[in-house]
């Protein structure tokens, strides 16, 4: 189960922004069933615009036949893998994508932003690092 963090902001109004942390899949569009439903006062967002899914090789975004397209890092795509920090544009909205994972410590329920080896909440990385060093000594 992959968790993803998505931050979005309207390119015309910096005060219109939001953030979502959600397990995949994530639907983006104007329809009621979408997880991210950006205000579409400027047009450009289809009812079912795009979908972000987990695949065997990573996280993938797919345009669902939208009229204005789905853009990743300035390139119009029908489907594309996503990595941390990719910038997605749908209509007047810029979305930053951060695929996340859970801490390797089964007792820790925190979600890690960018680095799967560290967890400052439970100290799992520190414990693992000290254990590795003692084994090497």
C-alpha positions as YAML, in Angstrom:
chain: A
units: angstrom
residues:
- id: 1
  name: UNK
  ca: [0.00, 0.00, 0.00]
- id: 2
  name: UNK
  ca: [1.55, 3.28, -1.12]
- id: 3
  name: UNK
  ca: [0.66, 6.57, 0.48]
- id: 4
  name: UNK
  ca: [1.11, 9.76, -1.53]
- id: 5
  name: UNK
  ca: [1.22, 13.39, -0.51]
- id: 6
  name: UNK
  ca: [-0.02, 15.92, -3.04]
- id: 7
  name: UNK
  ca: [0.17, 19.69, -2.60]
- id: 8
  name: UNK
  ca: [-1.70, 21.91, -5.03]
- id: 9
  name: UNK
  ca: [-1.94, 25.62, -5.73]
- id: 10
  name: UNK
  ca: [-3.84, 27.75, -8.24]
- id: 11
  name: UNK
  ca: [-1.34, 29.51, -10.52]
- id: 12
  name: UNK
  ca: [-3.63, 32.58, -10.66]
- id: 13
  name: UNK
  ca: [-4.39, 32.79, -6.93]
- id: 14
  name: UNK
  ca: [-1.70, 31.69, -4.44]
- id: 15
  name: UNK
  ca: [-4.30, 31.64, -1.63]
- id: 16
  name: UNK
  ca: [-6.14, 28.75, -3.30]
- id: 17
  name: UNK
  ca: [-4.11, 25.76, -2.19]
- id: 18
  name: UNK
  ca: [-4.40, 22.47, -0.41]
- id: 19
  name: UNK
  ca: [-2.73, 19.24, 0.57]
- id: 20
  name: UNK
  ca: [-3.84, 15.63, 0.59]
- id: 21
  name: UNK
  ca: [-2.23, 12.52, 2.06]
- id: 22
  name: UNK
  ca: [-4.00, 9.51, 0.58]
- id: 23
  name: UNK
  ca: [-3.48, 5.86, -0.26]
- id: 24
  name: UNK
  ca: [-3.49, 5.11, -3.97]
- id: 25
  name: UNK
  ca: [-5.34, 5.27, -6.28]
- id: 26
  name: UNK
  ca: [-6.11, 9.01, -6.34]
- id: 27
  name: UNK
  ca: [-8.60, 10.54, -8.78]
- id: 28
  name: UNK
  ca: [-8.27, 14.19, -9.83]
- id: 29
  name: UNK
  ca: [-11.14, 16.12, -11.42]
- id: 30
  name: UNK
  ca: [-14.40, 17.97, -10.86]
- id: 31
  name: UNK
  ca: [-16.59, 14.88, -10.27]
- id: 32
  name: UNK
  ca: [-17.90, 14.19, -6.76]
- id: 33
  name: UNK
  ca: [-16.02, 10.88, -6.52]
- id: 34
  name: UNK
  ca: [-12.62, 12.52, -7.10]
- id: 35
  name: UNK
  ca: [-10.20, 12.80, -4.17]
- id: 36
  name: UNK
  ca: [-8.84, 16.14, -5.43]
- id: 37
  name: UNK
  ca: [-11.51, 18.48, -6.80]
- id: 38
  name: UNK
  ca: [-9.85, 21.79, -7.65]
- id: 39
  name: UNK
  ca: [-11.98, 24.90, -8.04]
- id: 40
  name: UNK
  ca: [-12.42, 25.25, -11.79]
- id: 41
  name: UNK
  ca: [-13.41, 28.91, -12.17]
- id: 42
  name: UNK
  ca: [-10.83, 29.35, -14.95]
- id: 43
  name: UNK
  ca: [-11.66, 26.10, -16.77]
- id: 44
  name: UNK
  ca: [-9.26, 23.39, -17.76]
- id: 45
  name: UNK
  ca: [-10.15, 20.60, -15.31]
- id: 46
  name: UNK
  ca: [-12.26, 17.72, -16.66]
- id: 47
  name: UNK
  ca: [-14.80, 15.83, -14.53]
- id: 48
  name: UNK
  ca: [-12.48, 12.82, -14.43]
- id: 49
  name: UNK
  ca: [-9.18, 14.36, -15.43]
- id: 50
  name: UNK
  ca: [-6.40, 12.04, -14.20]
- id: 51
  name: UNK
  ca: [-5.71, 9.05, -11.98]
- id: 52
  name: UNK
  ca: [-2.60, 8.23, -9.93]
- id: 53
  name: UNK
  ca: [-2.01, 4.50, -9.36]
- id: 54
  name: UNK
  ca: [0.54, 2.16, -7.83]
- id: 55
  name: UNK
  ca: [2.15, -0.17, -10.38]
- id: 56
  name: UNK
  ca: [4.79, -2.88, -10.03]
- id: 57
  name: UNK
  ca: [7.48, -0.36, -11.00]
- id: 58
  name: UNK
  ca: [6.27, 2.67, -9.02]
- id: 59
  name: UNK
  ca: [3.67, 5.41, -9.10]
- id: 60
  name: UNK
  ca: [2.00, 6.25, -12.43]
- id: 61
  name: UNK
  ca: [-0.30, 9.08, -13.52]
- id: 62
  name: UNK
  ca: [-2.72, 8.54, -16.40]
- id: 63
  name: UNK
  ca: [-4.72, 11.21, -18.20]
- id: 64
  name: UNK
  ca: [-8.32, 10.03, -18.44]
- id: 65
  name: UNK
  ca: [-9.04, 11.63, -21.82]
- id: 66
  name: UNK
  ca: [-9.17, 15.20, -20.53]
- id: 67
  name: UNK
  ca: [-9.74, 18.06, -22.95]
- id: 68
  name: UNK
  ca: [-6.76, 20.18, -21.82]
- id: 69
  name: UNK
  ca: [-4.27, 17.44, -21.00]
- id: 70
  name: UNK
  ca: [-2.10, 16.48, -18.06]
- id: 71
  name: UNK
  ca: [1.35, 18.02, -17.82]
- id: 72
  name: UNK
  ca: [4.33, 16.61, -15.91]
- id: 73
  name: UNK
  ca: [7.30, 18.94, -15.47]
- id: 74
  name: UNK
  ca: [6.12, 20.96, -18.49]
- id: 75
  name: UNK
  ca: [5.50, 17.99, -20.81]
- id: 76
  name: UNK
  ca: [2.02, 16.93, -21.92]
- id: 77
  name: UNK
  ca: [1.62, 13.20, -21.14]
- id: 78
  name: UNK
  ca: [-0.98, 10.51, -21.62]
- id: 79
  name: UNK
  ca: [0.68, 8.38, -18.92]
- id: 80
  name: UNK
  ca: [3.90, 8.88, -16.98]
- id: 81
  name: UNK
  ca: [5.77, 7.55, -13.94]
- id: 82
  name: UNK
  ca: [5.93, 9.96, -10.99]
- id: 83
  name: UNK
  ca: [8.81, 10.61, -8.60]
- id: 84
  name: UNK
  ca: [9.23, 12.81, -5.53]
- id: 85
  name: UNK
  ca: [8.90, 16.48, -6.37]
- id: 86
  name: UNK
  ca: [7.42, 16.07, -9.86]
- id: 87
  name: UNK
  ca: [5.26, 19.04, -10.81]
- id: 88
  name: UNK
  ca: [1.91, 18.17, -12.31]
- id: 89
  name: UNK
  ca: [-0.25, 20.79, -14.01]
- id: 90
  name: UNK
  ca: [-3.96, 20.33, -14.62]
- id: 91
  name: UNK
  ca: [-5.70, 23.44, -15.91]
- id: 92
  name: UNK
  ca: [-4.69, 26.36, -13.68]
- id: 93
  name: UNK
  ca: [-3.50, 24.05, -10.91]
- id: 94
  name: UNK
  ca: [0.07, 23.02, -10.07]
- id: 95
  name: UNK
  ca: [0.40, 19.90, -8.00]
- id: 96
  name: UNK
  ca: [3.61, 18.68, -6.34]
- id: 97
  name: UNK
  ca: [3.81, 14.92, -5.94]
- id: 98
  name: UNK
  ca: [5.52, 13.12, -3.05]
- id: 99
  name: UNK
  ca: [5.10, 9.32, -3.07]
- id: 100
  name: UNK
  ca: [5.63, 8.17, 0.52]
- id: 101
  name: UNK
  ca: [6.18, 5.01, 2.48]
- id: 102
  name: UNK
  ca: [5.58, 3.95, 6.06]
- id: 103
  name: UNK
  ca: [8.35, 3.61, 8.63]
- id: 104
  name: UNK
  ca: [9.99, 0.17, 8.69]
- id: 105
  name: UNK
  ca: [9.30, -0.10, 12.44]
- id: 106
  name: UNK
  ca: [5.97, -1.99, 12.68]
- id: 107
  name: UNK
  ca: [5.08, -0.14, 15.89]
- id: 108
  name: UNK
  ca: [5.46, 3.26, 14.22]
- id: 109
  name: UNK
  ca: [2.51, 4.48, 12.16]
- id: 110
  name: UNK
  ca: [4.19, 7.60, 10.80]
- id: 111
  name: UNK
  ca: [4.50, 8.24, 7.07]
- id: 112
  name: UNK
  ca: [7.93, 9.29, 5.82]
- id: 113
  name: UNK
  ca: [8.15, 12.12, 3.32]
- id: 114
  name: UNK
  ca: [11.21, 11.45, 1.21]
- id: 115
  name: UNK
  ca: [13.68, 9.06, 2.80]
- id: 116
  name: UNK
  ca: [12.73, 5.48, 3.49]
- id: 117
  name: UNK
  ca: [15.72, 4.91, 5.77]
- id: 118
  name: UNK
  ca: [15.04, 7.49, 8.47]
- id: 119
  name: UNK
  ca: [12.29, 7.98, 10.99]
- id: 120
  name: UNK
  ca: [12.83, 10.83, 13.42]
- id: 121
  name: UNK
  ca: [9.59, 10.02, 15.28]
- id: 122
  name: UNK
  ca: [10.56, 6.61, 16.59]
- id: 123
  name: UNK
  ca: [14.36, 6.61, 16.16]
- id: 124
  name: UNK
  ca: [14.30, 3.47, 13.99]
- id: 125
  name: UNK
  ca: [17.11, 4.69, 11.74]
- id: 126
  name: UNK
  ca: [19.36, 5.51, 14.70]
- id: 127
  name: UNK
  ca: [18.73, 2.10, 16.26]
- id: 128
  name: UNK
  ca: [19.43, 0.31, 12.96]
- id: 129
  name: UNK
  ca: [22.59, 2.37, 12.33]
- id: 130
  name: UNK
  ca: [24.02, 1.68, 15.80]
- id: 131
  name: UNK
  ca: [23.25, -2.05, 15.43]
- id: 132
  name: UNK
  ca: [25.06, -2.14, 12.05]
- id: 133
  name: UNK
  ca: [28.10, -0.36, 13.49]
- id: 134
  name: UNK
  ca: [28.34, -2.80, 16.43]
- id: 135
  name: UNK
  ca: [28.20, -5.72, 14.00]
- id: 136
  name: UNK
  ca: [31.07, -4.23, 11.99]
- id: 137
  name: UNK
  ca: [33.25, -3.62, 15.06]
...
